[in-house]
């Protein structure tokens, strides 16, 4: 047995990087983040949309990105083991109810966090039993979990929350909330710099103040789960075995890996993470459980996972993008979302230049450049976006991002495929 956790001579479960292949490094990541901040500063300077880099918008974006990111992490665990999980929404719904119930029952928000994880875990266990043990189609099982999660929580609310003071058939009484923390001594100076509206300096101050002040402890826990997932799945023997079940389960079985066990573990962890995302909605993003609280965030989390190419870092970036657009439309929607059109036009134009210069794809560059011109003309000829359109900004962003990222995606080779022990290759 080699240090990697599988027998010597095993074919790697993922393609080996070839010379010249793009590889994301910390240096490139920092350059990319700096360029993004610069673009936001330029857009804010020319449009006057101060919310683009305000501390309030950044703080709200992080809070809105957390449940999406947790759902996406849940999907990542499941699909890396070869089980498609579109039941994330239902598992999140179970987590919202269980999180509120646990916090109220034990008068402790962290009991609610644990209960939310258990609620989602139960949904994940049902999905694992159906797909792994009984071979039910993964999509059908996921749809059933979504329906079941909504129905069960309606029933449970009527027999629990409706009997409590301040509760009802569709909502819980107010719940205790986890505490918030701030880096001491920086709030005031950063607020002064932000209020001056200087180019780039004030933007950096607003972003840093949003990231470092009044941050929920639950948010910090959720952020830490991203590098933890990367370490477990990509730096341990356990993670290699789990990913081999999503790539080549027959080969993994021949090397002594219990494929059923690893699939069960992955789907149960997937449910627990989605449940944590649901608990965040009822404990942090709101002051109580309410029916329909997830609002499709489980599906957006699945989209963030696909955008991230089934990797934690890309997933976190996708969740941040969706959370940011959601935060802008909730604050000063028409003005801020309209300003985003200029940013989108610049980014699409940059993609067109890259396609033309680096990839030598003239036709694709012309199409992409035309799209950039259309977006810029739309920005120039309008003053704001109607409220009817700003409310669906996160969902439109989901569709656009997935359409642009579709050509570079590589899902696990055995994702969604039926598996039975002892089957031939």
C-alpha positions as CSV (number, residue, x, y, z in Angstrom):
1,X,0.0,0.0,0.0
2,X,1.5,3.3,-1.0
3,X,1.4,6.6,0.9
4,X,-1.4,7.8,-1.3
5,X,-3.7,5.2,0.2
6,X,-4.2,2.8,-2.8
7,X,-2.0,0.0,-3.9
8,X,1.2,0.7,-5.9
9,X,0.6,0.8,-9.7
10,X,-2.9,2.1,-9.5
11,X,-3.9,4.4,-12.4
12,X,-4.6,7.9,-11.0
13,X,-8.3,8.7,-10.8
14,X,-7.9,12.1,-12.4
15,X,-6.0,13.1,-15.5
16,X,-2.4,14.0,-14.9
17,X,-1.6,17.7,-15.6
18,X,0.2,18.2,-18.9
19,X,2.8,20.7,-19.8
20,X,1.3,24.1,-20.6
21,X,-2.0,23.4,-18.9
22,X,-3.4,26.3,-16.9
23,X,-2.8,25.9,-13.2
24,X,-4.2,28.2,-10.5
25,X,-1.6,29.4,-8.1
26,X,-1.7,31.7,-5.1
27,X,0.0,34.4,-7.1
28,X,-2.6,34.2,-9.9
29,X,-5.4,34.1,-7.4
30,X,-4.1,37.3,-5.7
31,X,-3.7,39.0,-9.1
32,X,-7.2,38.0,-10.0
33,X,-8.7,39.3,-6.8
34,X,-6.8,42.6,-7.2
35,X,-8.0,43.0,-10.7
36,X,-11.6,42.3,-9.6
37,X,-11.3,44.9,-6.8
38,X,-9.9,47.4,-9.3
39,X,-12.8,46.8,-11.8
40,X,-15.3,47.2,-9.0
41,X,-13.6,50.5,-8.0
42,X,-13.7,51.8,-11.6
43,X,-17.3,50.8,-11.9
44,X,-18.3,52.5,-8.6
45,X,-16.3,55.6,-9.6
46,X,-18.0,56.1,-12.9
47,X,-21.6,55.0,-11.9
48,X,-21.8,56.4,-8.4
49,X,-23.3,53.1,-7.1
50,X,-21.6,53.2,-3.7
51,X,-23.1,49.9,-2.6
52,X,-20.9,48.0,-5.0
53,X,-18.0,48.0,-2.5
54,X,-19.8,49.2,0.7
55,X,-19.2,47.3,3.9
56,X,-22.9,46.6,4.3
57,X,-23.1,45.0,0.8
58,X,-20.0,42.9,1.4
59,X,-21.2,41.7,4.8
60,X,-24.6,40.8,3.4
61,X,-23.0,39.0,0.4
62,X,-21.0,36.8,2.7
63,X,-24.0,36.0,4.7
64,X,-26.1,35.2,1.6
65,X,-23.2,33.1,0.1
66,X,-22.8,30.8,3.1
67,X,-26.0,28.7,2.7
68,X,-25.3,28.4,-1.0
69,X,-21.8,27.4,-0.4
70,X,-22.7,24.8,2.2
71,X,-25.3,23.3,-0.2
72,X,-22.6,23.3,-2.9
73,X,-20.2,21.5,-0.6
74,X,-22.8,18.9,0.1
75,X,-23.3,18.3,-3.6
76,X,-19.5,18.1,-4.0
77,X,-19.1,15.3,-1.4
78,X,-21.9,13.3,-2.9
79,X,-21.0,13.7,-6.6
80,X,-17.3,13.1,-6.0
81,X,-18.4,9.6,-4.8
82,X,-20.6,9.2,-7.9
83,X,-24.0,10.0,-6.5
84,X,-26.0,12.9,-8.1
85,X,-27.7,14.8,-5.3
86,X,-30.4,17.2,-6.5
87,X,-32.2,16.6,-3.2
88,X,-30.0,19.3,-1.6
89,X,-33.0,21.7,-1.5
90,X,-35.1,19.2,0.5
91,X,-32.2,18.5,2.9
92,X,-31.8,22.3,3.4
93,X,-35.5,22.5,4.2
94,X,-35.1,19.9,6.8
95,X,-32.1,21.8,8.2
96,X,-34.1,25.1,8.5
97,X,-36.8,23.4,10.6
98,X,-34.5,21.3,12.7
99,X,-32.1,24.2,13.3
100,X,-34.9,26.4,14.6
101,X,-36.4,23.6,16.7
102,X,-33.0,22.7,18.3
103,X,-32.2,26.3,19.1
104,X,-35.6,26.8,20.8
105,X,-35.8,23.4,22.5
106,X,-32.4,23.7,24.1
107,X,-32.3,27.6,24.3
108,X,-28.9,27.5,22.6
109,X,-28.1,28.5,19.0
110,X,-25.3,25.9,18.7
111,X,-27.8,23.1,19.6
112,X,-29.7,24.4,16.6
113,X,-26.6,24.2,14.4
114,X,-26.1,20.6,15.4
115,X,-29.8,19.8,15.0
116,X,-29.8,21.4,11.5
117,X,-26.9,19.1,10.5
118,X,-28.8,16.1,11.9
119,X,-31.9,17.1,10.0
120,X,-30.0,17.3,6.7
121,X,-28.2,14.1,7.5
122,X,-31.4,12.2,7.8
123,X,-32.4,13.4,4.3
124,X,-28.9,12.3,3.0
125,X,-29.3,8.9,4.6
126,X,-32.7,8.4,2.9
127,X,-31.1,9.4,-0.4
128,X,-28.2,7.0,0.2
129,X,-30.5,4.1,1.0
130,X,-32.5,4.7,-2.1
131,X,-29.6,5.2,-4.6
132,X,-26.8,3.1,-3.2
133,X,-28.7,0.1,-1.6
134,X,-31.8,-0.1,-3.9
135,X,-30.4,1.4,-7.1
136,X,-33.1,4.0,-7.5
137,X,-32.4,6.6,-10.2
138,X,-30.5,9.4,-8.5
139,X,-32.7,12.1,-10.1
140,X,-36.0,10.5,-9.0
141,X,-34.7,10.0,-5.5
142,X,-33.5,13.6,-5.3
143,X,-36.9,14.9,-6.4
144,X,-38.6,12.7,-3.9
145,X,-36.4,14.1,-1.1
146,X,-37.3,17.7,-2.2
147,X,-41.0,16.9,-2.0
148,X,-40.6,15.0,1.2
149,X,-38.6,17.7,2.9
150,X,-41.2,20.4,2.2
151,X,-44.1,18.1,3.3
152,X,-42.5,16.9,6.5
153,X,-41.6,20.4,7.7
154,X,-45.1,21.7,7.1
155,X,-46.5,18.8,9.3
156,X,-43.8,19.3,12.0
157,X,-44.5,23.0,12.2
158,X,-48.2,22.4,12.8
159,X,-47.5,20.0,15.7
160,X,-44.7,21.9,17.3
161,X,-44.3,25.6,16.5
162,X,-48.1,26.3,16.3
163,X,-48.3,25.4,20.0
164,X,-45.6,27.8,21.0
165,X,-46.1,31.5,21.9
166,X,-45.1,33.6,18.9
167,X,-45.1,30.6,16.5
168,X,-47.6,29.4,13.9
169,X,-48.3,26.8,11.3
170,X,-45.7,28.2,8.9
171,X,-43.1,29.8,11.2
172,X,-41.4,29.3,14.5
173,X,-41.0,31.7,17.5
174,X,-37.9,33.9,17.4
175,X,-34.7,31.8,17.8
176,X,-31.5,32.6,19.7
177,X,-28.7,33.6,17.3
178,X,-25.0,32.7,17.3
179,X,-22.7,35.6,18.3
180,X,-20.8,37.9,16.0
181,X,-17.1,38.9,16.2
182,X,-15.0,41.7,14.8
183,X,-11.3,42.3,14.4
184,X,-10.8,44.9,17.2
185,X,-9.6,48.4,16.5
186,X,-10.2,48.5,12.7
187,X,-14.0,49.3,12.4
188,X,-13.7,53.1,13.0
189,X,-10.6,53.8,10.8
190,X,-12.0,51.7,7.9
191,X,-15.4,53.4,8.2
192,X,-13.7,56.8,7.9
193,X,-11.8,55.8,4.8
194,X,-14.9,54.3,3.2
195,X,-16.9,57.5,3.8
196,X,-14.4,59.6,1.8
197,X,-15.3,57.7,-1.4
198,X,-11.7,57.8,-2.7
199,X,-10.9,55.8,-5.7
200,X,-9.7,52.2,-4.8
201,X,-8.7,53.2,-1.2
202,X,-12.3,53.6,0.0
203,X,-13.3,50.5,-1.9
204,X,-10.7,48.4,-0.2
205,X,-11.7,49.9,3.1
206,X,-15.3,49.0,2.5
207,X,-14.5,45.5,1.5
208,X,-12.2,44.9,4.4
209,X,-14.7,46.3,6.9
210,X,-17.5,44.1,5.5
211,X,-15.2,41.0,5.8
212,X,-13.7,41.7,9.2
213,X,-16.5,43.3,11.3
214,X,-19.8,41.9,12.6
215,X,-19.2,38.4,11.2
216,X,-21.2,35.6,12.7
217,X,-19.4,32.7,14.3
218,X,-21.5,30.4,12.2
219,X,-20.1,32.1,9.1
220,X,-16.5,31.5,10.2
221,X,-17.4,27.8,10.8
222,X,-18.9,27.5,7.3
223,X,-15.8,29.2,5.7
224,X,-13.5,26.8,7.5
225,X,-15.4,23.8,6.0
226,X,-14.1,24.8,2.5
227,X,-10.4,24.2,3.1
228,X,-11.2,21.3,5.4
229,X,-13.2,19.6,2.5
230,X,-10.2,20.2,0.2
231,X,-7.8,18.7,2.6
232,X,-9.9,15.6,3.3
233,X,-10.8,14.9,-0.3
234,X,-7.5,15.8,-2.0
235,X,-4.8,15.3,0.7
236,X,-5.8,12.1,2.5
237,X,-6.0,8.4,1.6
238,X,-9.7,8.4,2.6
239,X,-10.4,11.2,0.1
240,X,-8.6,9.4,-2.7
241,X,-10.6,6.3,-2.1
242,X,-13.8,8.3,-2.0
243,X,-13.1,10.1,-5.3
244,X,-12.1,6.8,-6.9
245,X,-15.7,5.6,-6.2
246,X,-16.9,8.5,-8.4
247,X,-14.4,7.9,-11.1
248,X,-13.8,4.2,-11.5
249,X,-15.8,2.3,-8.9
250,X,-15.1,-1.1,-10.4
251,X,-11.4,-0.5,-10.4
252,X,-11.6,0.8,-6.8
253,X,-13.5,-2.4,-5.8
254,X,-10.8,-4.5,-7.3
255,X,-8.3,-2.8,-5.1
256,X,-10.2,-3.5,-1.9
257,X,-12.2,-0.3,-1.5
258,X,-15.7,-0.9,-0.1
259,X,-17.5,1.3,-2.7
260,X,-20.9,1.1,-0.9
261,X,-19.5,2.3,2.4
262,X,-17.7,5.3,0.8
263,X,-20.8,6.3,-1.1
264,X,-22.9,6.1,2.0
265,X,-20.4,8.3,3.9
266,X,-20.3,10.8,1.1
267,X,-24.1,11.2,0.8
268,X,-24.6,11.3,4.5
269,X,-22.0,14.1,4.9
270,X,-23.6,15.8,1.9
271,X,-26.9,15.9,3.7
272,X,-25.4,17.2,6.9
273,X,-23.7,20.0,5.0
274,X,-26.9,21.0,3.3
275,X,-28.7,20.8,6.6
276,X,-26.1,23.3,8.1
277,X,-26.9,25.6,5.2
278,X,-30.6,25.4,6.1
279,X,-29.8,26.0,9.8
280,X,-27.9,29.1,8.8
281,X,-31.0,30.5,7.1
282,X,-33.1,30.2,10.2
283,X,-30.5,31.0,12.8
284,X,-28.4,33.8,11.2
285,X,-29.9,35.1,7.9
286,X,-33.3,35.4,9.7
287,X,-34.6,35.5,13.2
288,X,-36.9,32.4,12.9
289,X,-37.9,29.5,10.7
290,X,-40.3,30.3,8.0
291,X,-41.9,28.0,5.4
292,X,-40.2,28.4,2.0
293,X,-37.2,29.9,3.6
294,X,-34.6,28.2,1.3
295,X,-36.0,29.9,-1.8
296,X,-34.2,27.5,-4.2
297,X,-30.8,28.0,-2.7
298,X,-30.2,24.3,-2.8
299,X,-30.4,24.4,-6.5
300,X,-28.2,27.5,-6.7
301,X,-25.7,25.6,-4.5
302,X,-25.7,22.8,-7.0
303,X,-25.1,25.4,-9.8
304,X,-22.2,26.8,-7.8
305,X,-20.7,23.3,-7.5
306,X,-20.9,22.8,-11.2
307,X,-19.5,26.3,-11.9
308,X,-16.6,25.4,-9.6
309,X,-15.9,22.2,-11.7
310,X,-16.6,20.0,-8.7
311,X,-13.8,21.6,-6.6
312,X,-14.1,23.5,-3.3
313,X,-12.2,26.7,-4.4
314,X,-14.3,27.2,-7.5
315,X,-17.4,26.3,-5.6
316,X,-16.6,29.0,-3.0
317,X,-16.1,31.6,-5.8
318,X,-19.4,30.6,-7.4
319,X,-21.2,30.9,-4.1
320,X,-19.6,34.3,-3.5
321,X,-20.8,35.5,-6.9
322,X,-24.4,34.5,-6.3
323,X,-24.4,35.9,-2.8
324,X,-23.0,39.2,-4.0
325,X,-25.6,39.7,-6.7
326,X,-28.3,38.7,-4.2
327,X,-27.0,41.2,-1.7
328,X,-27.0,44.0,-4.3
329,X,-30.6,43.4,-5.4
330,X,-31.8,43.3,-1.8
331,X,-30.2,46.6,-0.9
332,X,-30.5,49.3,-3.7
333,X,-31.4,46.9,-6.4
334,X,-32.1,49.1,-9.5
335,X,-29.1,51.3,-9.2
336,X,-26.6,48.7,-8.1
337,X,-27.6,46.0,-10.5
338,X,-27.6,48.6,-13.3
339,X,-24.0,49.5,-12.4
340,X,-23.1,45.8,-12.6
341,X,-24.0,45.9,-16.4
342,X,-20.9,48.0,-16.9
343,X,-18.7,45.5,-15.0
344,X,-20.2,42.6,-17.0
345,X,-19.5,44.4,-20.3
346,X,-15.9,44.9,-19.3
347,X,-15.5,41.3,-18.2
348,X,-17.1,39.9,-21.4
349,X,-14.9,42.2,-23.5
350,X,-11.8,40.8,-21.7
351,X,-12.9,37.2,-22.4
352,X,-13.3,38.2,-26.1
353,X,-9.7,39.6,-26.2
354,X,-8.4,36.4,-24.5
355,X,-10.2,34.2,-27.0
356,X,-8.8,36.2,-29.9
357,X,-5.2,36.6,-28.7
358,X,-4.4,33.5,-26.7
359,X,-6.8,30.9,-28.1
360,X,-6.9,32.1,-31.7
361,X,-10.7,31.6,-31.8
362,X,-11.8,34.4,-34.0
363,X,-15.4,33.4,-34.5
364,X,-15.9,32.9,-30.7
365,X,-14.2,36.2,-30.0
366,X,-16.6,38.0,-32.4
367,X,-19.6,36.5,-30.8
368,X,-18.4,37.3,-27.3
369,X,-17.4,40.8,-28.3
370,X,-20.8,41.4,-29.7
371,X,-22.4,40.4,-26.4
372,X,-20.1,42.9,-24.6
373,X,-21.3,45.6,-27.0
374,X,-24.9,44.7,-26.4
375,X,-24.5,44.8,-22.6
376,X,-22.7,48.1,-22.8
377,X,-25.4,49.7,-25.0
378,X,-28.0,48.5,-22.6
379,X,-26.1,50.1,-19.7
380,X,-25.7,53.4,-21.6
381,X,-29.3,53.7,-22.7
382,X,-30.9,53.0,-19.3
383,X,-30.7,54.6,-15.9
384,X,-31.8,51.7,-13.7
385,X,-33.2,48.2,-13.8
386,X,-36.9,47.6,-13.1
387,X,-37.6,46.0,-9.7
388,X,-39.3,43.1,-11.5
389,X,-36.0,42.1,-13.0
390,X,-33.7,42.9,-10.1
391,X,-35.5,40.3,-7.9
392,X,-34.4,37.5,-10.2
393,X,-30.8,38.7,-10.6
394,X,-29.3,35.7,-8.7
395,X,-31.2,33.2,-10.9
396,X,-30.2,35.0,-14.1
397,X,-26.6,35.1,-12.9
398,X,-26.8,31.3,-12.3
399,X,-27.9,30.7,-15.9
400,X,-25.3,33.0,-17.4
401,X,-22.4,31.6,-15.4
402,X,-23.3,28.0,-16.2
403,X,-23.7,28.8,-19.9
404,X,-20.2,30.5,-19.9
405,X,-18.5,27.8,-17.9
406,X,-20.0,24.8,-19.6
407,X,-17.1,24.2,-22.0
408,X,-14.5,23.7,-19.4
409,X,-16.4,21.4,-17.0
410,X,-15.4,17.9,-16.2
411,X,-17.7,15.9,-13.9
412,X,-16.6,12.7,-12.2
413,X,-16.6,10.0,-14.8
414,X,-19.0,7.7,-12.9
415,X,-21.2,10.4,-11.5
416,X,-24.9,9.3,-11.6
417,X,-24.1,5.9,-13.1
418,X,-25.6,2.8,-11.5
419,X,-23.1,0.6,-9.6
420,X,-23.5,-3.0,-8.3
421,X,-20.8,-4.9,-6.5
422,X,-19.0,-7.4,-8.7
423,X,-20.2,-5.9,-12.0
424,X,-17.9,-6.1,-15.0
425,X,-16.1,-3.0,-16.3
